[in-house]
Every structure is written in structure tokens, then in C-alpha cells.
Amino acid sequence: MNSLKEEFEIVVELNPKASEKQVDHLKEDLAAEPGVLKESVTYISKEEGLQSLSTELGAQLMDIEMPNPLTDVVLFRMDAGAFSMERVSEIKEKFSQGRPEILEIYYQEGMVEGVLANLDRISWVFLGAGLLLASLALMLIYNAIRLSIYANRFLIRNMELVGASWSFIRRPFLSKSLKHGLVSALVAIIGLVLTYYLAADRLPEITQYFSYEYILYLVAVLVVSGMLINFISTWIVVTRFLKMQTNDLHL
């Protein structure tokens, strides 16, 4: 989502009479503006613009004998955390006044508003779906552990009857739960990595939305959460069986 916000380019159309010094000063001011990505401030001459346009529309565009209709421009993008229609409007109003080197500042306002609104909706949908899937996963994990330990309920009671402490009884179950959690996390990581590479092979542009730092963070979260969920669930289930009366174990 944040990467998509940072892809919107804002165009500053320059006055043909603007001097090189004015353009350099404008670029410095834009780069220093809070919320603007400094590395995104780029000067594009009208010749470069025409060349880029001919690449998209066809080389025959360059063969047409007519004046270049384009103007020199400066492009810049906003940081995702600072990106909003209000902030963009503030920058536009600020730089549109008292800057003779600027003819106009424009961006695809309607499209930006639509995309931002859709991003908000998609975020809520993903959040709801994520919470639902997480709840279902927790229920399945808990019930699977409960059924697994249920088969050893009499072993737990026998160990308790011969004087074993609760911590001693829990220890092997908790140790096994950590191993199972680690294995399940590794399986999930392998599945996600394979899915990522398959998707990247078909849609190469998807790779720009993922960084190695993000992937490492996701791997760490999967490992920690996988082990922690299994550990806590096992601790709860074993403790529940330890608290049961002998007659209840036969139910």
C-alpha cells in the first residue's frame, strides 16, 4: 500500500524562460520540503519528454515535422507516511505563488482520490479477513493440540500420582510443542517463498512492493508466533488436564 502511494508523480511545469539557476533552486526547495522524497525530485527536459513519449507511442512520432509541444518539467513524489490530498494541495499552493519559473503544478487528482479511497477499503477488508483467518487458525491449532494431549491424559494423571510436579509433567509436552511450532513455521515460510517466486515469475512488477527487510521481518514473525502459539496452547491444555478430577478423564 505504501509503495503504491509513493509511485504517484506530481508534475511541475516550468516556464520556458526559466533560467538554469531558478530550476536548480526550485529542485533544492522541493527536496527540502517535508514529506517530499528527496531522491524523487527529477528534472526532465522537453527533449527527454518527447523521446520518452515516442518510446511509448511509437518512433514515428519523432518523424513528424512539428514543434515540440512539451515543456520542461520537474517531477517529484511524496513519502507514503506524509502523502495526502491536503498535503499535496498545500505544496501546490505554496509553490504556485511567487515562483515565475513555474507555469503550473498538476497531478491526476481524481485518480489519486479514487485510489486512496480504494486503498482504505482494501486495508479494512484485508484486516477483517486476516483477523478471521487468524481466529480460525488459533482454534484449529488449539483443538489439534487438545486432541493430541487427550490421548495422554492418563499418563499425565499417573505421573501426577507418583509425585511428579506440574512443571516436570509439562516440560516434555512444551518441548515437543516448540519443535512442532518451529517445523510448522518453516513449512509456512517455504510455502510463502515458493508462492512469492511463482507470482514474481508471472508478475515481475510485484517485486517492487517487497524488500528483503520486509521478508526477514515476516520470517521472524512466523517463527516466533508459530512457536509461541504452540507453547501457550500446550501449556493451557496440559494444565487443564492436570486440574481435572479422575472421573472427568473418562469423559
N, C-alpha and C positions, 0 to 999 in steps of 0.2 A: 504494500500500500504506500509506504513512504517513498519507495523508489519511483513509483508512478507519479507522485506529486512533484518529485524533483526533475521530471522529464519535461514539464511544461515550460516552454520558452517564451520569454517576454521580449518583444522587439522594439528597439528604439530606432526610429527612422531619423537619419541625420540630414541636416541642411547641406545641400551641395557646396555651399560657401564656407562650411565649417573647416577651420584650419586643423592641421595635424596636432597642434598643441591643445586645442579645445577638445578634440577627440580623446587624446591621452588623459586629459584632466577629467573628462566625463567617465572614462573607464575606471580611473582611480576612485572617483566619488562613488560609483556603483559598487565597486568591490568592497568599499569601506562601509556600505550601507548594511545595518543589522538585518539579518535574515537572508541576505543575498550570498549565494555560493561564489566565493572569490574566483575559483578556478573556472567558473562557467562564463565569466564576462569575456566576450569574444567580439572582435571587430571583423565584419565581413564587407569587403568592398563590393561595389555593384558588378564588377567584372567576375569576381568569385561567385556572386549570387547567380549571375547569368549562366556561368559554367555549371553550377550545381543544378540549376533548373533544366538545362539542356540534357544533363545526365538522366534526370527523371522523366522528361517529356520526349526525349529523342534528340540525337545530334543534329538533325535538320534545323533545329531552332537557331543554331549558330550561323546557318547559311542564309537566313533571312536578312536582307539588307535593310535594316531599320535601326534607329537609335535605341540604345539600351534603355528600357523603361524603368529599370530598377534604380534604387538609391543605395548609398552606403548605409549600413545598419550596425548596431551593437546589440548583441543578444546576451541575455543573462537568465539564470534560473534561480529559484528560491529553495532554501533549505526546507525539508519536509516539516520540521517542527515549527517553523515560522510561517509556513505557507497558508494563506487565507485570502479570500477576496478583499477583505478590508485592508490587509497589509499591502496587497498589490495596488489597490486604489490609492493608498497613501503615498506609495513610491511614485506612482504615475502623476499624482497631483504635485508632489514635491519637485520632480524633475521637469515637469511641463512648464513651470513658471520661471522666468528669468534666465532661460538657457537658450540663446539664439542658435546654438548648434543643433538643437533638437526640433524636428518638424512635428513628430507625433510619437506617442508611445501606445502600442496596442497589443492585444492578446485575444485569444478566442474565448471571450467572456462567457458566452452561452455554453460552450462545450465544457469549459472549466467548471462552471457551476453545476452542470449536469453530472460530470464525473465525480466531483466532490460529494454530491448528494448520494450518488450510487455507491461510492466507497463507504459512506457512513452506513447505508443499508446493508451492504455486503459484510461489513465488520460485525454488525449486530447478528446477522444470520450465522456467520461463522462462529461467533461467540456462543450463541444458543446451541448450535449443532455440536460444538466442542464440549460444552457442559453436559449435554445429553449423552454423548458418546463416552465421556469420562465417567459419568454416573453408572452407565451400563457396564463399562469395563471394571469398575470397582466392585459392582455387585457380582459379576461373573468370577472375578478373582477371589473374592471373599467366600463365595459358595463353593468354589473348587477346592480351596484350602480347607474349608469346613468339612467337606465330604472326605478329603484325604485323611484328615486327622480323626474323623469319626471312626474310621476303621481301626485306629489305635487307642480308642478311648479306654479299653480295659487294661492295656499296657500302661497307660498314664495312671490309672487308678492303682494298679499293682505296685508301681514304683512309689506312689504316694504312701501306700500301706506299709511298705518296708522301710519307710523313714526318709525317703529322698525329699529334698527341699524343692519348692516350686521352681526356683531358679535353675536347679540341676535338671529338672524334668523338661523345662522349656528349652534348655541350651541346644540339644541336638535338633529339635524342630526349627528353632530360629536359625541355626547354622545352615540347615538344608534350605530354608526359605530364602536366605541371602543368595545361595548358589542358584536356586531356581529364578530368582529375580534378575540376577546377572545374565543368565542364559537367555531369558525372555527379552531382556533389553538388547542383547547382542543380535538376536533374531530380528527384532523390530528395526534395529539400525541397518542391518543388511538389507531388509525389505525396503526401507526408505531410500537407501543409497541406490539400489537397483532401479527403483521407481524413478528416482531423480535422473539417472543416466539415460533411462529409456525415454523419459519426457524430453530431456535435453537433446537427445538424438533427433527427435521429431520436431521439437520446437526450440531451436538454439537460443532464441531471444529470452527464454525463461531463465537462463543462467545469470543474466544481469540483476535479477532480483534476489540472488543468493550469494552470500560471501562465505569464505572459509571460516570466518569468526562465527557467523550465524550457525553453520553446520556443526562446528565444535561445541557451541553452546547447546544445540539441540541434542547432540550425542551425550553431553554431560547430564542434561535434564533427564533423558531417557534412562541412563544408567542409575542415577540417584533415585529417581521416582520409582523405577522398577524394583529396586532392592528395598526401598523404604516401604512401599505399599505391601509387598510380600511379608516383610518383617513385622509391621504393625498388625496386619490381618492375622498372621500366625500367632502373635502374642495374645491377641484378643480371643481367638478360638481356643487355644490351649488353656488360657486362664478360665474361660467359661466351662470347659470340661473339668478342670480342677475344682471348681466351685460346685459342681453338680453332686447331688446325692446319689448313692449307689443305685437305688431303684430307678432313678431317671436315666441311667446309662443304658437300660434295656429298652427304652422307648425309641 
